[in-house]
Each structure stands twice: as C-alpha cells, then as structure tokens.
Amino acid sequence: MDKLSHYRSLIQKIMTEYDRLCSQVANPEIEMLLAFDEQRDQYLWFQVGWTPQERIKGISVHIRIKNDKIYIEEDWTQEGMANELLRLGVPKEDIVLAFQPPEVRKFTDFAIV
C-alpha cells in the first residue's frame, strides 16, 4: 500500500471509531455524520440536528491530505487527531496542525506546511 492510501485508511479508521464511540452515547436529536471524499482527500466528522432551543451544526473533525501530508484543519476531540495518527505510526513531519496559524506551527514538533 502506498503512503497516501495508507494515510487515507488511517484517517478513515480513526474517524469511524470516534463516530462509533460517540453514537453509543449521542443525543438522538443530533446526528453525527461522516463524509469521506477520497478523490479530493477531504475527511469530515460533523453533527447536525435540533435541540428544543436551536439548530445544531458543526464540524468536530476536518482532515485533508495535501502535498503528501495530513492537514488537520479542525479538531475538537479530547485526545487529538495528531496524537492518534502518531500512535499509528505517522511521522510528525507528515502532520500539519493547520488549525494553528503558520507562525505558531513553527513552535510545535509538527510540520509547518
């Protein structure tokens, strides 16, 4: 399996597991949804629904693959997608914390771009 296929598989595995765990305790009025677009290398985990007071919609995780690296665009998980990817063997230099400004990224152990 080539690098990009491996990264796609890892991202989908992690996000599917988070979705599975969350759905066991989720509010039935709020749907947790996964959207995987391998052609454009976009991966989303998000929620939509209603509470008695308001409309709920938001992205919990948005990851994309760009220039052979994993860009974490949004991450509201407790453990952190970067930590999950590291645990599965993705090197730090292939992970970009894109939710942080570029001038801050240089102070992390992860890739800047």
N, CA and C atoms as a LAMMPS dump frame, in Angstrom:
ITEM: TIMESTEP
0
ITEM: NUMBER OF ATOMS
339
ITEM: BOX BOUNDS ff ff ff
-5.0000000000000000e+02 5.0000000000000000e+02
-5.0000000000000000e+02 5.0000000000000000e+02
-5.0000000000000000e+02 5.0000000000000000e+02
ITEM: ATOMS id mol type element x y z
1 1 1 N 0.852 -1.179 0
2 1 2 C 0 0 0
3 1 3 C 0.897 1.241 0
4 2 1 N 0.617 2.176 -0.895
5 2 2 C 1.422 3.388 -0.951
6 2 3 C 1.077 4.319 0.221
7 3 1 N 1.901 5.321 0.406
8 3 2 C 1.78 6.234 1.548
9 3 3 C 0.407 6.902 1.616
10 4 1 N -0.07 7.462 0.501
11 4 2 C -1.342 8.17 0.518
12 4 3 C -2.514 7.234 0.812
13 5 1 N -2.498 6.063 0.242
14 5 2 C -3.551 5.077 0.521
15 5 3 C -3.525 4.686 1.994
16 6 1 N -2.326 4.534 2.527
17 6 2 C -2.177 4.204 3.949
18 6 3 C -2.742 5.329 4.822
19 7 1 N -2.419 6.579 4.496
20 7 2 C -2.922 7.711 5.268
21 7 3 C -4.44 7.81 5.184
22 8 1 N -4.985 7.603 4
23 8 2 C -6.447 7.614 3.841
24 8 3 C -7.092 6.562 4.74
25 9 1 N -6.525 5.381 4.731
26 9 2 C -7.046 4.288 5.532
27 9 3 C -6.984 4.603 7.028
28 10 1 N -5.872 5.157 7.475
29 10 2 C -5.722 5.507 8.893
30 10 3 C -6.732 6.573 9.32
31 11 1 N -6.88 7.607 8.513
32 11 2 C -7.817 8.694 8.827
33 11 3 C -9.232 8.14 8.939
34 12 1 N -9.62 7.332 7.977
35 12 2 C -10.966 6.765 7.991
36 12 3 C -11.16 5.838 9.187
37 13 1 N -10.156 5.079 9.517
38 13 2 C -10.239 4.173 10.664
39 13 3 C -10.437 4.955 11.955
40 14 1 N -9.642 5.975 12.175
41 14 2 C -9.734 6.77 13.399
42 14 3 C -11.094 7.459 13.496
43 15 1 N -11.494 8.118 12.423
44 15 2 C -12.745 8.863 12.449
45 15 3 C -13.956 7.935 12.596
46 16 1 N -13.909 6.785 11.976
47 16 2 C -15.001 5.817 12.109
48 16 3 C -15.109 5.323 13.543
49 17 1 N -13.99 5.093 14.184
50 17 2 C -14.012 4.648 15.578
51 17 3 C -14.556 5.748 16.496
52 18 1 N -14.14 6.98 16.295
53 18 2 C -14.69 8.1 17.081
54 18 3 C -16.2 8.188 16.88
55 19 1 N -16.652 8.067 15.65
56 19 2 C -18.083 8.127 15.357
57 19 3 C -18.826 6.986 16.043
58 20 1 N -18.261 5.802 15.997
59 20 2 C -18.888 4.638 16.628
60 20 3 C -19.029 4.851 18.132
61 21 1 N -17.961 5.307 18.775
62 21 2 C -17.999 5.532 20.22
63 21 3 C -18.99 6.631 20.588
64 22 1 N -18.993 7.695 19.829
65 22 2 C -19.877 8.824 20.109
66 22 3 C -21.34 8.446 19.911
67 23 1 N -21.625 7.616 18.939
68 23 2 C -23.01 7.257 18.649
69 23 3 C -23.628 6.409 19.758
70 24 1 N -22.808 5.797 20.587
71 24 2 C -23.318 4.989 21.693
72 24 3 C -23.92 5.839 22.811
73 25 1 N -23.506 7.102 22.899
74 25 2 C -23.992 7.981 23.968
75 25 3 C -24.613 9.269 23.418
76 26 1 N -24.821 9.307 22.145
77 26 2 C -25.26 10.542 21.488
78 26 3 C -26.722 10.87 21.783
79 27 1 N -27.025 12.149 21.674
80 27 2 C -28.389 12.646 21.75
81 27 3 C -29.105 12.218 20.465
82 28 1 N -30.26 11.561 20.563
83 28 2 C -30.929 11.084 19.336
84 28 3 C -31.398 12.223 18.42
85 29 1 N -31.477 13.431 18.928
86 29 2 C -31.889 14.576 18.111
87 29 3 C -30.728 15.161 17.307
88 30 1 N -29.499 14.767 17.653
89 30 2 C -28.312 15.273 16.967
90 30 3 C -27.646 14.102 16.251
91 31 1 N -27.517 14.208 14.94
92 31 2 C -26.871 13.161 14.145
93 31 3 C -25.389 13.458 13.995
94 32 1 N -24.573 12.47 14.259
95 32 2 C -23.142 12.549 13.981
96 32 3 C -22.932 11.893 12.623
97 33 1 N -22.284 12.594 11.715
98 33 2 C -22.134 12.124 10.338
99 33 3 C -20.672 12.107 9.915
100 34 1 N -20.342 11.163 9.068
101 34 2 C -19.015 11.071 8.46
102 34 3 C -19.138 11.34 6.971
103 35 1 N -18.17 12.046 6.421
104 35 2 C -18.108 12.267 4.979
105 35 3 C -16.655 12.084 4.546
106 36 1 N -16.415 11.066 3.746
107 36 2 C -15.075 10.776 3.242
108 36 3 C -15.058 10.988 1.738
109 37 1 N -14.218 11.893 1.277
110 37 2 C -14.068 12.166 -0.151
111 37 3 C -12.621 11.85 -0.533
112 38 1 N -12.378 10.616 -0.93
113 38 2 C -11.018 10.198 -1.276
114 38 3 C -10.507 10.872 -2.545
115 39 1 N -11.385 11.209 -3.449
116 39 2 C -10.953 11.85 -4.687
117 39 3 C -10.309 13.216 -4.401
118 40 1 N -10.873 13.945 -3.456
119 40 2 C -10.347 15.263 -3.101
120 40 3 C -9.576 15.241 -1.779
121 41 1 N -9.468 14.07 -1.173
122 41 2 C -8.79 13.865 0.11
123 41 3 C -9.291 14.808 1.203
124 42 1 N -10.612 14.805 1.386
125 42 2 C -11.278 15.575 2.434
126 42 3 C -12.031 14.591 3.325
127 43 1 N -11.871 14.75 4.645
128 43 2 C -12.49 13.836 5.6
129 43 3 C -13.128 14.654 6.715
130 44 1 N -14.446 14.471 6.899
131 44 2 C -15.198 15.256 7.864
132 44 3 C -15.965 14.369 8.833
133 45 1 N -16.025 14.829 10.064
134 45 2 C -16.9 14.245 11.074
135 45 3 C -17.652 15.426 11.664
136 46 1 N -18.971 15.426 11.526
137 46 2 C -19.736 16.606 11.916
138 46 3 C -21.089 16.213 12.479
139 47 1 N -21.774 17.187 13.059
140 47 2 C -23.084 16.934 13.637
141 47 3 C -24.103 17.926 13.098
142 48 1 N -25.34 17.435 12.984
143 48 2 C -26.47 18.266 12.582
144 48 3 C -27.696 17.807 13.368
145 49 1 N -28.59 18.741 13.624
146 49 2 C -29.824 18.388 14.317
147 49 3 C -30.425 19.593 15.014
148 50 1 N -31.346 19.299 15.917
149 50 2 C -32.054 20.356 16.633
150 50 3 C -32.134 20.02 18.112
151 51 1 N -32.006 21.036 18.928
152 51 2 C -32.394 20.941 20.325
153 51 3 C -33.707 21.715 20.418
154 52 1 N -34.382 21.686 21.541
155 52 2 C -35.609 22.488 21.642
156 52 3 C -35.368 23.99 21.422
157 53 1 N -34.15 24.446 21.658
158 53 2 C -33.854 25.865 21.548
159 53 3 C -33.207 26.3 20.231
160 54 1 N -32.466 25.408 19.573
161 54 2 C -31.668 25.878 18.442
162 54 3 C -31.277 24.767 17.476
163 55 1 N -30.831 25.198 16.322
164 55 2 C -30.264 24.322 15.303
165 55 3 C -28.818 24.044 15.681
166 56 1 N -28.42 22.787 15.577
167 56 2 C -27.049 22.384 15.857
168 56 3 C -26.416 21.953 14.542
169 57 1 N -25.265 22.517 14.235
170 57 2 C -24.477 22.073 13.09
171 57 3 C -23.043 22.503 13.347
172 58 1 N -22.153 21.608 13.136
173 58 2 C -20.762 21.955 13.372
174 58 3 C -19.832 20.821 13.003
175 59 1 N -18.606 21.199 12.754
176 59 2 C -17.567 20.24 12.386
177 59 3 C -16.775 19.881 13.632
178 60 1 N -16.7 18.59 13.919
179 60 2 C -15.872 18.108 15.023
180 60 3 C -14.448 17.86 14.55
181 61 1 N -14.322 17.271 13.365
182 61 2 C -13.001 16.989 12.789
183 61 3 C -13.05 17.215 11.28
184 62 1 N -12.051 17.937 10.783
185 62 2 C -11.853 18.088 9.338
186 62 3 C -10.378 17.836 9.069
187 63 1 N -10.114 16.821 8.293
188 63 2 C -8.744 16.462 7.905
189 63 3 C -8.69 16.407 6.396
190 64 1 N -7.578 16.855 5.849
191 64 2 C -7.369 16.698 4.404
192 64 3 C -5.932 16.3 4.154
193 65 1 N -5.715 15.685 3.027
194 65 2 C -4.365 15.326 2.613
195 65 3 C -3.976 16.277 1.497
196 66 1 N -2.834 16.905 1.665
197 66 2 C -2.341 17.887 0.696
198 66 3 C -0.819 17.774 0.654
199 67 1 N -0.272 17.729 -0.535
200 67 2 C 1.188 17.646 -0.7
201 67 3 C 1.796 16.497 0.103
202 68 1 N 1.125 15.346 0.092
203 68 2 C 1.583 14.134 0.779
204 68 3 C 1.636 14.263 2.298
205 69 1 N 0.947 15.261 2.853
206 69 2 C 0.9 15.444 4.307
207 69 3 C -0.549 15.483 4.765
208 70 1 N -0.732 15.201 6.035
209 70 2 C -2.058 15.222 6.648
210 70 3 C -2.243 16.577 7.321
211 71 1 N -3.221 17.338 6.822
212 71 2 C -3.54 18.657 7.375
213 71 3 C -4.762 18.517 8.281
214 72 1 N -4.577 18.784 9.558
215 72 2 C -5.697 18.759 10.494
216 72 3 C -6.258 20.173 10.553
217 73 1 N -7.381 20.371 9.877
218 73 2 C -7.991 21.698 9.74
219 73 3 C -8.862 22.064 10.944
220 74 1 N -9.487 21.067 11.528
221 74 2 C -10.366 21.285 12.684
222 74 3 C -10.297 20.023 13.53
223 75 1 N -10.227 20.2 14.846
224 75 2 C -10.149 19.032 15.725
225 75 3 C -10.678 19.402 17.106
226 76 1 N -11.874 18.927 17.396
227 76 2 C -12.498 19.173 18.696
228 76 3 C -12.57 17.888 19.52
229 77 1 N -11.68 16.938 19.251
230 77 2 C -11.657 15.715 20.038
231 77 3 C -10.798 15.925 21.278
232 78 1 N -11.062 15.137 22.282
233 78 2 C -10.319 15.271 23.532
234 78 3 C -8.874 14.789 23.38
235 79 1 N -8.691 13.661 22.736
236 79 2 C -7.364 13.074 22.588
237 79 3 C -6.522 13.781 21.528
238 80 1 N -7.165 14.218 20.462
239 80 2 C -6.459 14.895 19.384
240 80 3 C -6.117 13.952 18.25
241 81 1 N -6.496 14.346 17.051
242 81 2 C -6.22 13.53 15.871
243 81 3 C -4.72 13.35 15.647
244 82 1 N -3.929 14.38 15.917
245 82 2 C -2.485 14.26 15.729
246 82 3 C -1.921 13.147 16.612
247 83 1 N -2.371 13.081 17.857
248 83 2 C -1.901 12.019 18.756
249 83 3 C -2.323 10.643 18.271
250 84 1 N -3.532 10.549 17.744
251 84 2 C -3.998 9.267 17.209
252 84 3 C -3.148 8.846 16.009
253 85 1 N -2.858 9.798 15.129
254 85 2 C -2.038 9.492 13.953
255 85 3 C -0.618 9.093 14.354
256 86 1 N -0.044 9.794 15.329
257 86 2 C 1.296 9.438 15.82
258 86 3 C 1.296 8.019 16.386
259 87 1 N 0.272 7.702 17.156
260 87 2 C 0.161 6.376 17.764
261 87 3 C 0.14 5.278 16.706
262 88 1 N -0.399 5.607 15.525
263 88 2 C -0.485 4.625 14.436
264 88 3 C 0.715 4.689 13.488
265 89 1 N 1.725 5.475 13.855
266 89 2 C 2.98 5.447 13.113
267 89 3 C 3.202 6.555 12.092
268 90 1 N 2.318 7.533 12.014
269 90 2 C 2.539 8.643 11.075
270 90 3 C 3.613 9.553 11.665
271 91 1 N 4.667 9.859 10.913
272 91 2 C 5.719 10.726 11.449
273 91 3 C 5.242 12.173 11.619
274 92 1 N 5.786 12.857 12.627
275 92 2 C 5.402 14.242 12.918
276 92 3 C 5.577 15.155 11.71
277 93 1 N 6.587 14.893 10.904
278 93 2 C 6.848 15.758 9.747
279 93 3 C 5.804 15.612 8.646
280 94 1 N 4.901 14.636 8.791
281 94 2 C 3.812 14.465 7.82
282 94 3 C 2.461 14.933 8.363
283 95 1 N 2.468 15.587 9.522
284 95 2 C 1.24 16.098 10.127
285 95 3 C 1.349 17.608 10.263
286 96 1 N 0.36 18.325 9.729
287 96 2 C 0.308 19.78 9.832
288 96 3 C -0.89 20.153 10.699
289 97 1 N -0.64 20.908 11.754
290 97 2 C -1.723 21.398 12.604
291 97 3 C -2.267 22.672 11.972
292 98 1 N -3.051 22.489 10.917
293 98 2 C -3.495 23.608 10.084
294 98 3 C -4.476 24.536 10.794
295 99 1 N -5.036 24.103 11.919
296 99 2 C -5.934 24.97 12.682
297 99 3 C -5.151 26.042 13.452
298 100 1 N -3.833 25.899 13.504
299 100 2 C -2.986 26.902 14.137
300 100 3 C -2.377 27.812 13.07
301 101 1 N -2.174 29.096 13.386
302 101 2 C -1.538 29.989 12.42
303 101 3 C -0.122 29.505 12.077
304 102 1 N 0.325 29.724 10.845
305 102 2 C 1.669 29.265 10.442
306 102 3 C 2.787 29.756 11.365
307 103 1 N 2.667 30.966 11.884
308 103 2 C 3.727 31.484 12.759
309 103 3 C 3.77 30.753 14.101
310 104 1 N 2.68 30.091 14.48
311 104 2 C 2.654 29.303 15.72
312 104 3 C 3.136 27.877 15.457
313 105 1 N 2.869 27.361 14.287
314 105 2 C 3.235 25.976 13.956
315 105 3 C 4.728 25.724 14.105
316 106 1 N 5.534 26.727 13.866
317 106 2 C 6.986 26.534 13.948
318 106 3 C 7.454 26.212 15.362
319 107 1 N 6.6 26.447 16.352
320 107 2 C 6.947 26.148 17.736
321 107 3 C 6.482 24.755 18.164
322 108 1 N 5.858 24.017 17.25
323 108 2 C 5.421 22.653 17.544
324 108 3 C 6.434 21.687 16.957
325 109 1 N 6.261 20.436 17.265
326 109 2 C 7.12 19.396 16.698
327 109 3 C 6.626 18.891 15.365
328 110 1 N 5.515 19.49 14.879
329 110 2 C 4.891 19.019 13.661
330 110 3 C 5.323 19.867 12.456
331 111 1 N 4.918 19.447 11.28
332 111 2 C 5.263 20.163 10.045
333 111 3 C 4.618 21.546 10.033
334 112 1 N 5.255 22.485 9.369
335 112 2 C 4.722 23.842 9.255
336 112 3 C 3.781 23.921 8.051
337 113 1 N 4.19 23.333 6.932
338 113 2 C 3.363 23.227 5.708
339 113 3 C 3.62 21.902 5.041
